[in-house]
Every structure is written in structure tokens, then in C-alpha cells.
Amino acid sequence: MDSAFDKLDAAGFLEIWQHFDADDNGYIEGKELDEFFRHMMKRLGPKEKVTEERVQRLKQRFMSAYDVSADGKLQIQELANMILPETENFLLIFHREAPLDNSVDFMQIWRKYDVDCSGYISAQELKAFLKDLFQQHGRKVSPAKLEEYTDTMMKIFDKNKDGRLDLNDLARILALEENFLLQFKLDAGSTAERKRDFEKIFDHYDVNKTGALEGAEVDGFVKDMMELVRPNLTGPELNKLRAVLLRHCDVNKDGKIQKNELMLCLGVKHMA
């Protein structure tokens, strides 16, 4: 395996990814997956005959080892782990012991690197983000390599090709888990059930456990709340909706949303 791909760099990896993710949906799956393993078999054993049976055997072997999510398709990080030499696997820096499962943590990262508060992450801001990540992981990267990795990441994750990343693009990069609020029906159930759900929701977004949502906690709540009805929320839209929420819910005008204020906003004021 290594000898077939040991000279692969970020640009070469991008070329392979874009070729086999033909429908640009962020996965290699179905016929794309078979075609990828057919290509892989030719590289691994150029003198050996490529048969459908051998392709499927190779596919089964590698998918059992690298399909971490066990969904029968390859995500970009899984493909990188499969074919990129470790010294070139720039996507390894996004590997986490625990996945990013809270939009509050995600919004803290977003706010930190959206330096000009444009509601988007530019190539320069992405480069700063990558540089910090490499340093945190103790990896030395030359300026040229950092440029290459930044360019590759933009080409892979900038879905609308406008030269910048929006909220959804960065969520894909960081493998942000499913919207926390999808598990609740805020307008249904008994009073007791709604009270229990509200407590879970507030506790999830009150990361600092102060009894009020502030800063990135408000951002994370707004992001998840609005994405229930508007899946492709942009940074500028989030900023506007955040201001609307604070205007309506922040009764005492301290820039935070207290627990009782959020109760009123969600129409569960009689639960306490």
C-alpha cells in the first residue's frame, strides 16, 4: 500500500478525491467506491490481473480498516488515512479523541478565526487556523507547505467556490456532529416532558455553567435553532438572527440570555 502512494502530496490527493467524488457530495460511495478500488488495485499490483472478485476483496479489506463511521462510504479524512503518507497527511490534525459535538465549541473557533467579522473564513484566516493547529500538534510546516495545504483545503471544502468558507464548510472540516436540537420536539409533549427537554437544552449550551448563555453559547444556540428550518445558514445571517434573539429575549439588557429569559422565548414560562 505505502509504495503505491508514498510520493503522494496534498495536490495529488486533491486530484484523486475530486476524480472519485464525481458528484461532489463529500463522499466516495457506490460506483465511485468500486472505481476507486479498481484504480487502487492497478497501483498496488500493476502486473496482476484486475478482476471484479479481487476488487471487491480489496474493498472489503480496506473498508473494514478505514471506514471508521461504518457507513459503507469513504469520507475525506478516511481516504486520507488510507492513502496519504503520514508526513503528508495534513487532515490528521483534525482527528480528535472526542468528536466536536457542541456548536458552542464550533462557534468559539469560528469567532476566533473570522478576524474581520465578515461572517466568512478567508484563505488568509484559514491559513492562520491551520498554522495554529499544526503548532498545537507539534508539527513543523514550511510556509510553502502551509500555502499548499490551505489551497487544497479551500478547493476541497469551499462548496460554492467563492474563495471563502462559510459556516457549513467549516462544520464539514471539523466534522461537527448532528444538530443537538434534532432530538427534541420543542412544541410537543406534556409540561413535564417539555420542562425536562428544556433543562437538557439549556445545560448543553450553557457550557460555562453560569446560568446564562453568552458569547459563543448564544451563537451555538442560534445556529442550531435556525438550522432546524434553514439548513444552509451563513455567518452574516447568524449575526442578524443573534441580534434579533438578544433583542427579544434579553429582558434585562445585559448581553446574556438568562435561563428564565430563554424560558419566556421558547414559550415554556409556566414550567418552573
C-alpha positions as CSV (number, residue, x, y, z in Angstrom):
1,M,0.0,0.0,0.0
2,D,2.6,2.5,1.0
3,S,4.8,2.0,-2.0
4,A,1.9,2.8,-4.3
5,F,1.2,6.2,-2.7
6,D,4.4,7.1,-0.9
7,K,5.0,10.1,-3.2
8,L,1.5,11.5,-3.0
9,D,1.2,15.1,-1.7
10,A,-1.7,17.3,-0.9
11,A,-2.3,18.4,-4.5
12,G,-2.1,14.8,-5.7
13,F,-4.6,13.7,-3.0
14,L,-7.0,16.5,-4.1
15,E,-6.8,15.3,-7.7
16,I,-7.7,11.7,-6.6
17,W,-10.5,13.0,-4.3
18,Q,-12.1,15.2,-6.9
19,H,-11.9,12.4,-9.5
20,F,-13.6,9.8,-7.5
21,D,-16.1,12.0,-5.6
22,A,-17.7,12.6,-9.0
23,D,-21.0,14.0,-7.7
24,D,-19.1,16.3,-5.2
25,N,-21.3,15.3,-2.3
26,G,-18.4,14.9,0.1
27,Y,-18.2,11.1,0.0
28,I,-16.9,8.3,-2.3
29,E,-19.7,5.8,-2.4
30,G,-21.5,3.3,-4.7
31,K,-20.0,3.0,-8.1
32,E,-17.4,5.7,-7.2
33,L,-16.1,3.4,-4.5
34,D,-15.8,0.4,-6.8
35,E,-14.0,2.5,-9.3
36,F,-11.6,3.8,-6.7
37,F,-10.6,0.3,-5.5
38,R,-10.2,-0.8,-9.1
39,H,-7.8,2.1,-9.6
40,M,-6.1,1.3,-6.2
41,M,-5.6,-2.4,-7.3
42,K,-3.9,-1.3,-10.5
43,R,-1.5,0.9,-8.5
44,L,-0.8,-1.8,-5.9
45,G,-0.2,-4.6,-8.3
46,P,0.3,-3.2,-11.8
47,K,1.3,-6.6,-13.3
48,E,-1.6,-8.5,-11.8
49,K,-4.9,-9.1,-13.5
50,V,-7.8,-6.9,-12.1
51,T,-10.9,-9.0,-11.6
52,E,-14.2,-7.9,-10.0
53,E,-13.7,-10.5,-7.3
54,R,-10.3,-9.2,-6.4
55,V,-11.6,-5.6,-6.4
56,Q,-14.4,-6.5,-4.0
57,R,-12.0,-8.4,-1.7
58,L,-9.6,-5.4,-1.6
59,K,-12.6,-3.1,-1.0
60,Q,-13.8,-5.2,1.9
61,R,-10.4,-5.4,3.5
62,F,-9.7,-1.7,3.4
63,M,-13.3,-0.6,4.3
64,S,-13.2,-2.7,7.4
65,A,-9.9,-1.0,8.4
66,Y,-10.6,2.6,7.3
67,D,-14.4,3.2,7.2
68,V,-14.4,4.5,10.8
69,S,-18.1,5.6,10.6
70,A,-19.1,2.2,9.2
71,D,-21.5,3.8,6.7
72,G,-20.2,2.0,3.6
73,K,-18.7,5.1,2.1
74,L,-15.4,7.0,2.4
75,Q,-15.2,10.4,3.9
76,I,-12.3,12.6,3.0
77,Q,-10.5,12.0,6.3
78,E,-10.9,8.3,5.9
79,L,-9.4,8.4,2.4
80,A,-6.5,10.5,3.6
81,N,-5.7,8.0,6.3
82,M,-5.8,5.2,3.7
83,I,-3.6,6.6,1.0
84,L,-1.6,9.6,2.2
85,P,1.9,9.1,3.8
86,E,1.8,10.2,7.4
87,T,4.2,13.1,6.8
88,E,1.8,14.4,4.1
89,N,-1.5,13.7,5.9
90,F,-2.5,17.3,6.7
91,L,-6.0,16.1,7.6
92,L,-4.7,14.2,10.6
93,I,-4.6,17.4,12.5
94,F,-8.5,17.3,12.5
95,H,-8.5,13.9,14.2
96,R,-10.0,14.1,17.7
97,E,-10.1,11.8,20.6
98,A,-13.6,13.0,21.1
99,P,-15.6,14.5,18.2
100,L,-16.7,18.1,18.1
101,D,-20.2,17.6,19.4
102,N,-21.2,21.1,20.6
103,S,-22.0,24.0,18.4
104,V,-20.7,26.3,21.2
105,D,-17.2,24.9,20.7
106,F,-17.6,25.2,17.0
107,M,-18.6,28.9,17.2
108,Q,-15.7,29.7,19.5
109,I,-13.4,28.5,16.8
110,W,-15.4,30.4,14.1
111,R,-15.3,33.7,16.1
112,K,-11.6,33.4,16.8
113,Y,-10.6,33.0,13.1
114,D,-13.2,35.2,11.5
115,V,-10.9,38.0,12.4
116,D,-12.5,40.7,10.2
117,C,-16.0,39.6,11.4
118,S,-17.2,39.2,7.8
119,G,-19.2,36.1,8.6
120,Y,-16.8,34.0,6.4
121,I,-13.3,32.5,6.7
122,S,-11.0,33.8,4.0
123,A,-8.0,31.9,2.7
124,Q,-5.7,34.0,5.0
125,E,-7.8,33.3,8.0
126,L,-7.9,29.6,7.2
127,K,-4.1,29.6,6.9
128,A,-3.8,31.1,10.4
129,F,-6.2,28.4,11.7
130,L,-4.1,25.7,10.0
131,K,-0.8,27.2,11.3
132,D,-2.1,27.2,14.9
133,L,-3.4,23.6,14.6
134,F,-0.1,22.3,13.3
135,Q,1.7,24.1,16.2
136,Q,-0.7,22.5,18.7
137,H,0.1,19.1,17.3
138,G,3.8,19.7,17.3
139,R,4.2,19.6,13.5
140,K,6.6,21.9,11.7
141,V,5.3,23.0,8.4
142,S,7.2,25.2,5.9
143,P,5.5,28.4,4.6
144,A,5.3,26.7,1.1
145,K,3.6,23.6,2.6
146,L,1.2,25.8,4.6
147,E,0.2,27.6,1.4
148,E,-0.3,24.2,-0.3
149,Y,-2.4,22.8,2.5
150,T,-4.5,26.0,2.7
151,D,-5.1,26.0,-1.1
152,T,-6.1,22.3,-1.0
153,M,-8.5,22.7,1.9
154,M,-10.2,25.6,0.1
155,K,-10.6,23.6,-3.0
156,I,-12.0,20.6,-1.1
157,F,-14.4,22.3,1.3
158,D,-15.4,25.6,-0.4
159,K,-18.5,24.1,-1.9
160,N,-19.9,27.2,-3.7
161,K,-16.4,28.1,-5.0
162,D,-16.5,31.8,-3.8
163,G,-13.0,31.7,-2.3
164,R,-14.1,31.6,1.3
165,L,-15.5,29.2,3.8
166,D,-19.0,29.6,5.3
167,L,-20.4,28.0,8.5
168,N,-21.3,24.7,6.8
169,D,-17.9,24.4,5.1
170,L,-16.0,24.7,8.4
171,A,-18.5,22.4,10.0
172,R,-17.6,19.7,7.4
173,I,-13.9,20.3,8.1
174,L,-14.3,19.9,11.8
175,A,-16.7,17.0,11.5
176,L,-19.2,18.8,13.7
177,E,-21.8,16.2,14.9
178,E,-25.5,16.4,14.2
179,N,-27.5,19.3,15.4
180,F,-28.2,18.7,19.1
181,L,-31.8,20.1,18.8
182,L,-32.9,17.5,16.3
183,Q,-33.7,15.1,19.1
184,F,-36.3,17.4,20.7
185,K,-39.8,18.4,19.8
186,L,-40.0,21.8,21.5
187,D,-43.7,22.4,20.8
188,A,-44.9,18.9,21.7
189,G,-45.3,16.7,24.8
190,S,-46.6,17.2,28.3
191,T,-45.5,20.0,30.5
192,A,-43.2,17.6,32.4
193,E,-41.6,16.4,29.2
194,R,-41.1,20.0,27.9
195,K,-39.5,21.0,31.2
196,R,-37.1,18.0,31.1
197,D,-36.2,18.8,27.5
198,F,-35.7,22.5,28.3
199,E,-33.3,21.6,31.1
200,K,-31.3,19.4,28.8
201,I,-31.1,22.0,26.1
202,F,-30.1,24.8,28.4
203,D,-27.4,22.7,30.1
204,H,-26.0,21.7,26.7
205,Y,-25.5,25.3,25.6
206,D,-24.5,26.7,29.0
207,V,-21.0,25.3,28.6
208,N,-19.5,27.6,31.3
209,K,-22.3,26.7,33.7
210,T,-23.1,30.3,34.7
211,G,-26.8,30.0,34.4
212,A,-26.9,32.3,31.4
213,L,-26.0,32.0,27.7
214,E,-23.4,34.5,26.5
215,G,-20.9,34.9,23.6
216,A,-20.4,31.7,21.7
217,E,-23.1,30.0,23.8
218,V,-25.7,32.3,22.2
219,D,-24.1,31.7,18.8
220,G,-24.2,28.0,19.2
221,F,-27.9,28.0,20.3
222,V,-28.9,30.4,17.5
223,K,-27.0,28.3,14.9
224,D,-28.7,25.0,15.9
225,M,-32.1,26.6,16.4
226,M,-32.2,28.3,13.0
227,E,-30.7,25.4,11.1
228,L,-33.8,23.4,12.1
229,V,-35.6,25.5,9.5
230,R,-32.8,26.9,7.4
231,P,-30.1,24.3,6.8
232,N,-27.5,26.4,5.0
233,L,-27.2,29.3,7.4
234,T,-24.4,31.8,6.6
235,G,-22.3,33.8,9.0
236,P,-23.9,37.2,8.3
237,E,-27.4,35.6,8.7
238,L,-26.4,34.2,12.0
239,N,-25.2,37.6,13.2
240,K,-28.5,39.1,12.3
241,L,-30.5,36.4,14.0
242,R,-28.3,36.6,17.1
243,A,-29.2,40.3,17.3
244,V,-32.9,39.5,16.9
245,L,-32.8,36.9,19.6
246,L,-31.0,39.1,22.1
247,R,-33.4,42.0,21.3
248,H,-36.4,39.8,22.1
249,C,-35.0,37.6,24.9
250,D,-32.5,39.7,26.8
251,V,-35.0,41.4,29.0
252,N,-32.5,42.9,31.4
253,K,-30.2,44.0,28.5
254,D,-27.0,42.6,30.0
255,G,-26.0,41.0,26.7
256,K,-26.7,37.5,28.0
257,I,-29.8,35.2,28.0
258,Q,-30.7,34.1,31.5
259,K,-32.4,30.8,32.0
260,N,-35.8,32.4,32.8
261,E,-35.4,34.7,29.7
262,L,-35.0,31.7,27.4
263,M,-38.0,30.0,29.0
264,L,-40.1,33.0,28.0
265,C,-38.6,33.0,24.5
266,L,-39.4,29.3,24.0
267,G,-42.9,29.7,25.4
268,V,-42.3,27.5,28.4
269,K,-42.6,30.2,31.1
270,H,-45.0,28.1,33.2
271,M,-42.7,25.2,33.6
272,A,-40.6,26.4,36.5
